[in-house]
Amino acid sequence: MPEYTTASRFQLSGLCFLLQIITIILFAVFVRYGPESSPGFCSQQLNCSWRNQDTGFQHPRFRDVHLQALLGFGFLVAFVSRYGPGSVAISILIMAFAIQWAILIQGFLHFFLNGKIYVGAQSMVSADFCTAAILISTGAVLGRVNPVQMLLLTLMGVILFTLNEYILLSLMGVRDSGGSLTVHTFGAYFGLMVSRILHQPHMDKYKKQQDTGNQPDVFAVVGTIYLWIFWPSFTSATTVRENAEPWAVLNTYFSLSASTLATLVLLPVLHEEGTLRMVQIQDATLAGVAMMGMAGEMLVTPFGALVAGFLAGLIPPLGFRFLMPVLCSRLKTQDTCGVHNVHGLPGILGALLGTLLTALATADAYGGRLEFLFPLVAQGSWTATDQALCQLCALPITLLLAMLGGSLTGEFCLR
């Protein structure tokens, strides 16, 4: 990470102390363990419409999601050779604070009852989703902000993420189990707007940050393997019922495999060097899962998941070759980890795919799942077209909150 002075080090120490004391006090006043073993507790007493709780959901799914956020995302920001080990340390620092802060902010909106926040495995999964979005955001500014600024970005990002999620999932009834919008799109464009505000005109320094070597490839290998192992659990962690989980798991795997092959189709054409880098497989993997975030629990079909994953895998190599120079030169946005290519654009396409599948949803195709996926459609209150329009409107809302929030965060908190 960038070097900082003795005064900055004391600022980091003081900020960590202040934030931890505040969270300890808030936890002491508000946070209690929730009786998750009580059937119907979440749906009947708490505002949990955004994540329908399954009484069979317990530690294993939380463990998989937590490992994915910690090891998958933690290692994915380490591809820059100059900041490899330091970026992993910063990722763990961000995660340590973001989980605590997300438990509080999300708790006040979703798990608040009789003046208390009730926490359990489900609220921890929700906090991990929020942490994943923040780690995506930090990828856009990696190497150009210090740890103090990273913590301030996390502080604001968690609040804005929770607000966006509350509007989409609770108020509008949008289905986005794997986070195409709430995690990937929001995280990418929030980070990109912060990066735009913090633009540094000396691009030669920025280019040096892009050098990769053997050490970053090691991090990319570990991070990508964890993506393949745990991301299907991440995508299916908030599916409405156990019988919906196989769709999310299988669709994610199909998308992962197709996106990897798609990237290998373009790389030999766009780049003269013939050496395949693990970082490129990592980008393809992320694009594939971002594409399947919203649509994973829907009736994509294996064929559709392969097609969607293949299209997603084409985005990173094209984006790094043609869009990245435009972002740098025209829009003055320095995207260190390429989050626009591997999270932002695939997340938008994933939202559009989910909207299309929602418009085509019928009781004959979904059977009993329709009641859990789209309850208003199953009850006859909405048509499938109404639900699809709601899904589509969620995209500009997410982009507006992410970009406006990123601009305000960069201007008033990080400068």
Secondary structure, 3 states (H helix, E strand, C coil): CCCCCHHHHHHHHHHHHHHHHHHHHHHHHHEEECCCCCCCHHHHHCCCCCCCCCCCCCHHHHHHHHHHHHHHHHHHCCCCHHHHHHHHHHHHHHHHHHHHHHHHHHHHHHCEECCEEEECHHHHHHHHHHHHHHHHHHHHHCCCCCHHHHHHHHHHHHHHHHHHHHHHHHHCCCCCCCCHHHHHHHHHHHHHHHHHHCCCCCHHHHHHCCCCCHHHHHHHHHHHHHHHHHHHHHHHCCCCCHHHHHHHHHHHHHHHHHHHHHHHHHHHHHCCCCCCCHHHHHHHHHHHHHHCCCCCCCCCHHHHHHHHHHHHHHHHHHHHHHHHHHHHHCCCCCCCCCHHHHHHHHHHHHHHHHHHHHHCCCHHHHCCHHHHHCHHHHHCCCCHHHHHHHHHHHHHHHHHHHHHHHHHHHHHHHC
